[in-house]
Amino acid sequence: MPQHIAKLPLPKKQLKNKKSFSDTAKLLKIPERPGVYAIWQNEDLLYVGMAGRGWDYQTSKRGNGNLKSRLQNHAKARRNNILAYYLIENYVGKKISKKQWEEFKDPSKNKTLQSEVQKYINTYISYSYAVSEIKGKNPRRYSGVIAADWEKQLIAGAMDGIQPEFNIK
């Protein structure tokens, strides 16, 4: 971490404040800022991620991604989404019957693997997040560097010794 950015403590209280993916109004209110997020299934921490790696803390220049877009992408459960992949491999895919797999191939059934994963996310999965804001006398500034540091801390078990099930780093 650059010396000019003080290491900020992991915001555990915010990261324990879980919200349901089924609450679309709350998904719309997520800030378009850098930060870290956690994906939960009940008390199990499944996955952590960060947004805003390219944000410039001095200019608040938008960088790569933000919390809102990352969490909304997870909610969409597209096949190229890493969370959807993990859920298919470890949960959803194991519960799909042969008949359901056949229905996915039939366009008239209007059923897809994506819709099954979305249903699972909306029923069983929650999220939490924290914006990596540098507080001070200056106007609000945000840091992707801090978000990346918080993500590393979460992967290492900084959330009360709990490590995410799916992050492989």
Z-matrix of the N, CA and C atoms (Angstrom, degrees):
N
C 1 1.454
C 2 1.526 1 108.10
N 3 1.333 2 117.78 1 132.47
C 4 1.462 3 120.25 2 179.17
C 5 1.532 4 111.73 3 -55.91
N 6 1.308 5 116.41 4 144.84
C 7 1.462 6 121.09 5 -176.52
C 8 1.525 7 112.45 6 -62.73
N 9 1.321 8 118.23 7 -28.98
C 10 1.466 9 120.14 8 -176.90
C 11 1.530 10 112.59 9 -76.26
N 12 1.330 11 117.57 10 -5.16
C 13 1.461 12 120.46 11 175.56
C 14 1.521 13 107.75 12 -111.95
N 15 1.305 14 115.62 13 116.03
C 16 1.462 15 119.66 14 178.94
C 17 1.524 16 109.39 15 -70.31
N 18 1.321 17 116.31 16 140.36
C 19 1.461 18 120.51 17 177.59
C 20 1.527 19 108.37 18 -67.84
N 21 1.325 20 115.83 19 124.98
C 22 1.458 21 121.07 20 -179.68
C 23 1.521 22 109.10 21 -97.62
N 24 1.324 23 117.38 22 143.38
C 25 1.464 24 119.32 23 178.55
C 26 1.528 25 110.83 24 -66.77
N 27 1.310 26 115.23 25 149.25
C 28 1.455 27 121.33 26 177.63
C 29 1.530 28 109.40 27 -62.21
N 30 1.339 29 118.78 28 125.99
C 31 1.469 30 121.86 29 -178.11
C 32 1.537 31 111.49 30 -80.24
N 33 1.322 32 115.99 31 74.48
C 34 1.473 33 121.62 32 -174.46
C 35 1.523 34 112.52 33 -59.74
N 36 1.327 35 117.04 34 -39.72
C 37 1.467 36 119.53 35 -177.85
C 38 1.526 37 110.46 36 -59.54
N 39 1.324 38 117.56 37 -45.00
C 40 1.463 39 121.15 38 179.09
C 41 1.527 40 110.42 39 -65.32
N 42 1.320 41 116.45 40 -38.24
C 43 1.464 42 120.40 41 -176.46
C 44 1.527 43 112.60 42 -76.13
N 45 1.320 44 117.17 43 -11.75
C 46 1.466 45 120.81 44 174.52
C 47 1.529 46 111.59 45 -94.36
N 48 1.328 47 116.88 46 -6.70
C 49 1.466 48 122.77 47 -179.68
C 50 1.531 49 109.14 48 -85.18
N 51 1.326 50 115.93 49 85.08
C 52 1.465 51 122.12 50 -173.18
C 53 1.522 52 111.94 51 -79.72
N 54 1.333 53 113.53 52 143.43
C 55 1.463 54 121.09 53 177.62
C 56 1.522 55 107.91 54 -128.19
N 57 1.302 56 116.35 55 146.14
C 58 1.454 57 121.42 56 -178.90
C 59 1.524 58 110.69 57 -80.93
N 60 1.316 59 116.04 58 138.06
C 61 1.459 60 120.15 59 174.76
C 62 1.526 61 111.14 60 -64.59
N 63 1.317 62 117.67 61 -22.19
C 64 1.465 63 120.15 62 -179.96
C 65 1.530 64 112.19 63 -71.68
N 66 1.319 65 118.13 64 -16.02
C 67 1.462 66 122.08 65 178.49
C 68 1.531 67 108.79 66 -86.88
N 69 1.328 68 116.07 67 85.64
C 70 1.461 69 120.63 68 -175.21
C 71 1.531 70 112.64 69 -65.43
N 72 1.325 71 117.80 70 -27.31
C 73 1.464 72 120.24 71 178.18
C 74 1.530 73 110.47 72 -63.13
N 75 1.331 74 116.88 73 -39.68
C 76 1.468 75 120.29 74 178.34
C 77 1.525 76 111.12 75 -70.63
N 78 1.326 77 117.41 76 -34.97
C 79 1.469 78 120.16 77 176.75
C 80 1.523 79 110.61 78 -61.28
N 81 1.324 80 116.58 79 -36.79
C 82 1.462 81 120.50 80 -179.69
C 83 1.533 82 112.50 81 -70.49
N 84 1.328 83 117.06 82 -22.66
C 85 1.463 84 121.20 83 -177.32
C 86 1.532 85 113.84 84 -92.02
N 87 1.323 86 117.42 85 -0.12
C 88 1.468 87 119.92 86 179.05
C 89 1.523 88 108.00 87 -65.06
N 90 1.326 89 117.96 88 135.38
C 91 1.466 90 120.20 89 -178.71
C 92 1.529 91 112.96 90 -66.16
N 93 1.306 92 115.19 91 146.13
C 94 1.459 93 121.59 92 174.52
C 95 1.528 94 107.50 93 -88.02
N 96 1.304 95 115.06 94 67.20
C 97 1.460 96 123.27 95 -174.98
C 98 1.528 97 109.51 96 -137.09
N 99 1.319 98 117.00 97 164.29
C 100 1.460 99 119.00 98 173.99
C 101 1.517 100 110.48 99 -73.29
N 102 1.309 101 114.73 100 156.46
C 103 1.459 102 119.29 101 177.98
C 104 1.511 103 110.37 102 170.01
N 105 1.302 104 114.24 103 -168.19
C 106 1.457 105 121.85 104 -179.48
C 107 1.526 106 108.06 105 -122.63
N 108 1.336 107 115.41 106 151.71
C 109 1.465 108 118.42 107 178.44
C 110 1.516 109 110.08 108 -139.95
N 111 1.320 110 114.46 109 158.20
C 112 1.466 111 121.91 110 178.85
C 113 1.522 112 108.10 111 -127.27
N 114 1.315 113 115.66 112 141.69
C 115 1.458 114 122.42 113 177.25
C 116 1.525 115 106.92 114 -112.50
N 117 1.313 116 116.32 115 128.27
C 118 1.462 117 122.96 116 -172.09
C 119 1.528 118 111.99 117 -121.88
N 120 1.311 119 115.29 118 149.87
C 121 1.457 120 122.72 119 164.71
C 122 1.519 121 104.76 120 -126.23
N 123 1.316 122 115.63 121 103.78
C 124 1.466 123 122.10 122 -170.47
C 125 1.533 124 108.29 123 56.60
N 126 1.324 125 118.28 124 -120.92
C 127 1.470 126 121.01 125 -179.75
C 128 1.525 127 112.81 126 -94.54
N 129 1.326 128 116.78 127 0.01
C 130 1.459 129 121.08 128 -179.10
C 131 1.522 130 110.27 129 -86.62
N 132 1.313 131 115.45 130 126.75
C 133 1.459 132 121.33 131 175.99
C 134 1.528 133 107.45 132 -84.28
N 135 1.331 134 116.02 133 111.75
C 136 1.460 135 120.42 134 -176.80
C 137 1.521 136 112.78 135 -87.25
N 138 1.324 137 116.12 136 -43.03
C 139 1.463 138 119.42 137 -169.20
C 140 1.519 139 109.16 138 -156.85
N 141 1.312 140 116.76 139 146.04
C 142 1.461 141 121.67 140 171.66
C 143 1.520 142 108.38 141 -127.75
N 144 1.300 143 115.01 142 151.40
C 145 1.455 144 120.39 143 178.71
C 146 1.506 145 110.23 144 -151.42
N 147 1.316 146 114.38 145 170.85
C 148 1.462 147 118.86 146 178.02
C 149 1.518 148 108.66 147 -134.88
N 150 1.292 149 114.64 148 160.34
C 151 1.459 150 121.33 149 178.90
C 152 1.515 151 108.62 150 -134.49
N 153 1.316 152 115.81 151 145.90
C 154 1.457 153 119.80 152 173.40
C 155 1.508 154 115.55 153 97.32
N 156 1.322 155 117.38 154 26.84
C 157 1.465 156 120.05 155 -178.28
C 158 1.527 157 111.93 156 -52.93
N 159 1.315 158 118.27 157 -34.21
C 160 1.456 159 121.09 158 -176.64
C 161 1.522 160 115.00 159 -91.60
N 162 1.312 161 118.64 160 6.14
C 163 1.470 162 119.93 161 -178.46
C 164 1.513 163 109.48 162 -69.15
N 165 1.307 164 115.87 163 137.14
C 166 1.458 165 123.13 164 178.74
C 167 1.525 166 107.51 165 -97.75
N 168 1.321 167 116.70 166 115.20
C 169 1.463 168 119.97 167 -174.45
C 170 1.519 169 112.66 168 -64.14
N 171 1.324 170 118.38 169 -25.07
C 172 1.461 171 120.00 170 -177.26
C 173 1.525 172 112.38 171 -79.20
N 174 1.309 173 116.56 172 -36.66
C 175 1.464 174 118.84 173 -174.64
C 176 1.513 175 112.83 174 -108.19
N 177 1.324 176 117.38 175 -5.64
C 178 1.462 177 122.73 176 -173.35
C 179 1.526 178 110.63 177 57.50
N 180 1.330 179 115.39 178 25.74
C 181 1.471 180 120.73 179 176.77
C 182 1.518 181 109.26 180 -62.48
N 183 1.310 182 115.65 181 132.93
C 184 1.460 183 119.48 182 179.45
C 185 1.519 184 109.31 183 -66.61
N 186 1.303 185 113.65 184 137.66
C 187 1.455 186 120.32 185 179.03
C 188 1.506 187 110.79 186 -116.75
N 189 1.295 188 115.69 187 -148.14
C 190 1.459 189 121.49 188 -176.32
C 191 1.516 190 110.90 189 -77.85
N 192 1.301 191 116.29 190 107.66
C 193 1.455 192 121.08 191 173.71
C 194 1.514 193 114.55 192 74.97
N 195 1.300 194 113.66 193 168.26
C 196 1.458 195 121.62 194 175.84
C 197 1.522 196 107.18 195 -152.18
N 198 1.318 197 116.56 196 167.96
C 199 1.462 198 121.00 197 -176.22
C 200 1.530 199 112.53 198 -57.71
N 201 1.309 200 115.62 199 -45.18
C 202 1.464 201 119.68 200 -177.34
C 203 1.531 202 111.03 201 -59.63
N 204 1.327 203 117.27 202 -49.75
C 205 1.463 204 119.46 203 -177.36
C 206 1.528 205 111.49 204 -66.61
N 207 1.330 206 117.85 205 -38.55
C 208 1.460 207 119.91 206 -179.98
C 209 1.526 208 111.48 207 -64.14
N 210 1.321 209 116.81 208 -47.28
C 211 1.464 210 119.30 209 -177.79
C 212 1.530 211 111.44 210 -70.63
N 213 1.315 212 117.77 211 -36.09
C 214 1.464 213 119.48 212 175.84
C 215 1.527 214 110.76 213 -65.61
N 216 1.325 215 117.36 214 -36.85
C 217 1.468 216 119.96 215 176.52
C 218 1.527 217 111.09 216 -64.50
N 219 1.317 218 117.28 217 -39.53
C 220 1.466 219 119.46 218 176.67
C 221 1.529 220 110.15 219 -62.62
N 222 1.321 221 116.88 220 -40.47
C 223 1.468 222 120.90 221 -179.26
C 224 1.532 223 111.80 222 -64.02
N 225 1.322 224 117.69 223 -30.53
C 226 1.471 225 121.41 224 179.96
C 227 1.523 226 112.15 225 -72.14
N 228 1.318 227 117.68 226 -22.20
C 229 1.470 228 123.38 227 174.05
C 230 1.527 229 113.86 228 57.88
N 231 1.304 230 116.32 229 38.86
C 232 1.467 231 118.51 230 176.16
C 233 1.525 232 109.76 231 -67.73
N 234 1.302 233 116.63 232 151.79
C 235 1.463 234 121.07 233 -175.40
C 236 1.520 235 113.28 234 -60.89
N 237 1.318 236 118.55 235 -28.32
C 238 1.460 237 120.49 236 179.76
C 239 1.531 238 112.57 237 -83.66
N 240 1.315 239 117.32 238 1.11
C 241 1.457 240 121.83 239 178.74
C 242 1.528 241 108.66 240 -84.85
N 243 1.320 242 117.04 241 129.69
C 244 1.459 243 121.43 242 -174.78
C 245 1.528 244 111.96 243 -62.13
N 246 1.316 245 118.48 244 -37.96
C 247 1.458 246 120.32 245 178.18
C 248 1.530 247 110.11 246 -64.58
N 249 1.326 248 117.61 247 -45.19
C 250 1.468 249 120.91 248 178.30
C 251 1.526 250 109.91 249 -59.10
N 252 1.315 251 116.46 250 -42.40
C 253 1.465 252 120.67 251 178.39
C 254 1.528 253 110.78 252 -57.77
N 255 1.323 254 116.98 253 -49.88
C 256 1.466 255 121.24 254 -179.46
C 257 1.528 256 111.36 255 -61.92
N 258 1.324 257 116.56 256 -41.07
C 259 1.460 258 119.68 257 -179.67
C 260 1.527 259 111.49 258 -67.24
N 261 1.324 260 116.99 259 -39.72
C 262 1.471 261 120.11 260 177.13
C 263 1.522 262 109.67 261 -63.08
N 264 1.321 263 116.01 262 -47.90
C 265 1.464 264 121.10 263 -175.95
C 266 1.530 265 112.97 264 -65.83
N 267 1.315 266 117.54 265 -36.25
C 268 1.460 267 120.75 266 -171.41
C 269 1.524 268 115.68 267 -106.96
N 270 1.326 269 118.65 268 -20.43
C 271 1.459 270 120.57 269 -175.06
C 272 1.521 271 112.28 270 -131.78
N 273 1.303 272 116.68 271 -68.91
C 274 1.457 273 121.85 272 -170.92
C 275 1.531 274 112.03 273 -63.53
N 276 1.315 275 116.40 274 -48.50
C 277 1.460 276 120.30 275 -177.89
C 278 1.511 277 113.47 276 -59.97
N 279 1.312 278 117.08 277 -31.84
C 280 1.464 279 121.36 278 -179.34
C 281 1.525 280 112.98 279 -73.21
N 282 1.336 281 116.73 280 -19.06
C 283 1.464 282 120.61 281 -176.94
C 284 1.528 283 113.19 282 -100.75
N 285 1.324 284 117.00 283 -3.53
C 286 1.462 285 120.11 284 -177.16
C 287 1.526 286 109.19 285 -85.72
N 288 1.314 287 114.54 286 127.85
C 289 1.467 288 120.24 287 -179.48
C 290 1.532 289 110.41 288 -78.13
N 291 1.319 290 115.11 289 166.04
C 292 1.457 291 120.75 290 177.12
C 293 1.534 292 110.11 291 -60.34
N 294 1.324 293 116.02 292 -38.55
C 295 1.467 294 120.98 293 178.62
C 296 1.536 295 110.93 294 -61.65
N 297 1.338 296 116.45 295 -43.15
C 298 1.464 297 119.93 296 178.96
C 299 1.531 298 110.87 297 -63.54
N 300 1.342 299 117.04 298 -41.24
C 301 1.463 300 120.21 299 178.23
C 302 1.530 301 109.56 300 -58.99
N 303 1.308 302 117.08 301 -39.08
C 304 1.468 303 121.37 302 178.53
C 305 1.526 304 110.65 303 -66.94
N 306 1.328 305 116.80 304 -38.66
C 307 1.468 306 120.54 305 179.08
C 308 1.531 307 111.36 306 -64.10
N 309 1.323 308 117.42 307 -32.08
C 310 1.466 309 120.43 308 178.04
C 311 1.529 310 110.92 309 -61.70
N 312 1.313 311 116.93 310 -29.65
C 313 1.471 312 121.64 311 -178.76
C 314 1.521 313 112.25 312 -79.28
N 315 1.331 314 117.47 313 -16.95
C 316 1.457 315 122.42 314 -175.86
C 317 1.533 316 109.70 315 -98.31
N 318 1.341 317 117.96 316 106.26
C 319 1.467 318 120.85 317 -177.78
C 320 1.521 319 113.80 318 -59.05
N 321 1.323 320 117.72 319 -27.37
C 322 1.463 321 120.28 320 -178.62
C 323 1.531 322 111.98 321 -69.47
N 324 1.335 323 117.53 322 -20.97
C 325 1.472 324 121.68 323 179.97
C 326 1.532 325 111.56 324 -77.39
N 327 1.323 326 116.02 325 -19.40
C 328 1.460 327 121.43 326 178.98
C 329 1.542 328 112.28 327 56.19
N 330 1.322 329 116.38 328 36.17
C 331 1.461 330 121.86 329 177.04
C 332 1.514 331 107.88 330 -120.88
N 333 1.330 332 115.07 331 138.91
C 334 1.463 333 119.73 332 178.66
C 335 1.522 334 109.71 333 -136.66
N 336 1.299 335 114.77 334 161.57
C 337 1.452 336 119.70 335 174.23
C 338 1.530 337 110.07 336 -61.09
N 339 1.316 338 115.83 337 -38.93
C 340 1.468 339 120.25 338 178.12
C 341 1.521 340 111.17 339 -59.08
N 342 1.326 341 117.77 340 -43.72
C 343 1.469 342 119.70 341 -179.29
C 344 1.530 343 111.08 342 -65.96
N 345 1.328 344 117.40 343 -33.89
C 346 1.469 345 120.28 344 176.84
C 347 1.530 346 110.88 345 -66.72
N 348 1.323 347 116.65 346 -40.90
C 349 1.469 348 120.29 347 179.05
C 350 1.526 349 109.75 348 -68.04
N 351 1.328 350 117.58 349 -41.23
C 352 1.471 351 120.48 350 176.88
C 353 1.523 352 110.64 351 -59.48
N 354 1.309 353 116.53 352 -43.08
C 355 1.463 354 120.89 353 178.81
C 356 1.532 355 110.17 354 -61.22
N 357 1.320 356 116.46 355 -42.34
C 358 1.467 357 121.07 356 178.79
C 359 1.533 358 110.29 357 -63.31
N 360 1.320 359 116.63 358 -46.11
C 361 1.463 360 121.08 359 179.26
C 362 1.526 361 110.30 360 -59.52
N 363 1.325 362 116.75 361 -46.78
C 364 1.470 363 120.29 362 -178.14
C 365 1.527 364 113.17 363 -67.25
N 366 1.321 365 117.05 364 -24.98
C 367 1.459 366 121.11 365 -178.16
C 368 1.529 367 113.08 366 -91.37
N 369 1.322 368 117.10 367 -40.34
C 370 1.464 369 120.24 368 -168.96
C 371 1.531 370 116.40 369 -118.27
N 372 1.309 371 118.43 370 -13.42
C 373 1.462 372 120.81 371 -170.25
C 374 1.533 373 110.59 372 -111.23
N 375 1.320 374 114.98 373 141.34
C 376 1.468 375 120.84 374 175.42
C 377 1.530 376 108.42 375 -129.41
N 378 1.308 377 114.90 376 170.20
C 379 1.463 378 120.59 377 -179.46
C 380 1.525 379 109.20 378 -138.41
N 381 1.310 380 114.43 379 161.38
C 382 1.465 381 121.80 380 171.38
C 383 1.522 382 106.15 381 -144.96
N 384 1.311 383 115.83 382 161.39
C 385 1.465 384 118.25 383 -178.88
C 386 1.524 385 110.57 384 -155.18
N 387 1.334 386 114.18 385 164.57
C 388 1.458 387 121.56 386 174.17
C 389 1.520 388 108.05 387 -143.53
N 390 1.315 389 116.69 388 130.45
C 391 1.460 390 122.80 389 177.37
C 392 1.521 391 108.19 390 -78.70
N 393 1.323 392 116.40 391 135.14
C 394 1.466 393 119.90 392 179.17
C 395 1.525 394 109.22 393 -91.29
N 396 1.305 395 113.65 394 80.85
C 397 1.464 396 122.07 395 -177.71
C 398 1.516 397 109.56 396 -100.29
N 399 1.321 398 115.62 397 133.95
C 400 1.460 399 121.15 398 175.04
C 401 1.517 400 106.92 399 -91.37
N 402 1.304 401 116.82 400 111.73
C 403 1.464 402 120.75 401 -177.46
C 404 1.530 403 108.94 402 -89.04
N 405 1.284 404 114.78 403 144.72
C 406 1.458 405 119.15 404 179.75
C 407 1.510 406 110.70 405 174.34
N 408 1.320 407 115.65 406 -163.74
C 409 1.460 408 121.22 407 -178.06
C 410 1.528 409 111.96 408 -75.95
N 411 1.299 410 116.42 409 -26.14
C 412 1.463 411 121.40 410 -177.82
C 413 1.525 412 110.52 411 -75.75
N 414 1.341 413 116.48 412 168.75
C 415 1.466 414 118.55 413 173.64
C 416 1.530 415 110.04 414 -57.72
N 417 1.316 416 116.44 415 162.26
C 418 1.465 417 120.26 416 -178.01
C 419 1.522 418 111.14 417 -53.66
N 420 1.317 419 114.23 418 135.12
C 421 1.458 420 121.06 419 176.23
C 422 1.509 421 107.88 420 -132.47
N 423 1.312 422 114.76 421 150.09
C 424 1.459 423 120.78 422 -174.72
C 425 1.517 424 109.11 423 -128.67
N 426 1.308 425 116.04 424 152.54
C 427 1.450 426 119.22 425 -174.57
C 428 1.519 427 112.85 426 -136.69
N 429 1.309 428 115.95 427 121.15
C 430 1.452 429 121.46 428 171.10
C 431 1.518 430 111.71 429 -71.11
N 432 1.323 431 117.00 430 -26.68
C 433 1.468 432 121.42 431 178.54
C 434 1.525 433 109.81 432 -65.07
N 435 1.307 434 116.45 433 -43.53
C 436 1.472 435 120.38 434 177.76
C 437 1.527 436 109.86 435 -64.93
N 438 1.332 437 117.19 436 -42.60
C 439 1.468 438 120.70 437 178.72
C 440 1.524 439 110.60 438 -58.71
N 441 1.331 440 117.16 439 -42.31
C 442 1.470 441 121.24 440 178.95
C 443 1.528 442 110.82 441 -64.32
N 444 1.326 443 116.93 442 -38.32
C 445 1.469 444 120.62 443 177.95
C 446 1.530 445 110.39 444 -65.72
N 447 1.322 446 117.33 445 -42.89
C 448 1.470 447 120.86 446 178.62
C 449 1.528 448 110.45 447 -62.97
N 450 1.342 449 116.65 448 -39.49
C 451 1.460 450 119.66 449 178.46
C 452 1.535 451 110.48 450 -61.03
N 453 1.323 452 116.84 451 -45.23
C 454 1.475 453 120.56 452 177.95
C 455 1.524 454 111.16 453 -59.75
N 456 1.338 455 116.08 454 -41.31
C 457 1.465 456 120.19 455 178.66
C 458 1.532 457 111.02 456 -62.08
N 459 1.324 458 116.46 457 -43.38
C 460 1.469 459 120.45 458 -179.90
C 461 1.525 460 111.11 459 -64.44
N 462 1.314 461 117.26 460 -43.87
C 463 1.462 462 121.17 461 179.06
C 464 1.528 463 110.43 462 -61.16
N 465 1.332 464 116.39 463 -35.12
C 466 1.468 465 121.59 464 -179.49
C 467 1.533 466 113.07 465 -77.80
N 468 1.343 467 117.58 466 -7.31
C 469 1.460 468 120.31 467 177.31
C 470 1.511 469 115.50 468 100.69
N 471 1.321 470 117.17 469 21.01
C 472 1.468 471 120.65 470 -178.16
C 473 1.527 472 113.27 471 -67.79
N 474 1.326 473 117.36 472 -13.30
C 475 1.465 474 120.40 473 177.71
C 476 1.524 475 107.91 474 -88.18
N 477 1.314 476 115.76 475 78.47
C 478 1.468 477 122.84 476 176.98
C 479 1.531 478 112.61 477 55.63
N 480 1.322 479 116.21 478 34.78
C 481 1.458 480 120.93 479 177.36
C 482 1.522 481 114.27 480 81.95
N 483 1.327 482 117.63 481 0.28
C 484 1.469 483 121.36 482 -179.00
C 485 1.532 484 108.82 483 -86.89
N 486 1.319 485 115.70 484 126.10
C 487 1.459 486 120.37 485 175.13
C 488 1.530 487 108.37 486 -105.83
N 489 1.321 488 116.52 487 147.58
C 490 1.468 489 119.55 488 -179.32
C 491 1.530 490 110.36 489 -68.12
N 492 1.302 491 114.96 490 144.29
C 493 1.455 492 121.93 491 -178.09
C 494 1.528 493 111.70 492 -67.87
N 495 1.349 494 118.14 493 -37.18
C 496 1.451 495 120.56 494 -169.55
C 497 1.518 496 116.35 495 -103.09
N 498 1.299 497 120.70 496 -19.07
C 499 1.461 498 119.86 497 -176.34
C 500 1.528 499 109.63 498 -70.64
N 501 1.299 500 114.51 499 120.18
C 502 1.457 501 120.34 500 178.48
C 503 1.510 502 107.12 501 -115.46
N 504 1.312 503 116.72 502 104.49
C 505 1.470 504 120.82 503 -179.60
C 506 1.495 505 109.06 504 -138.86
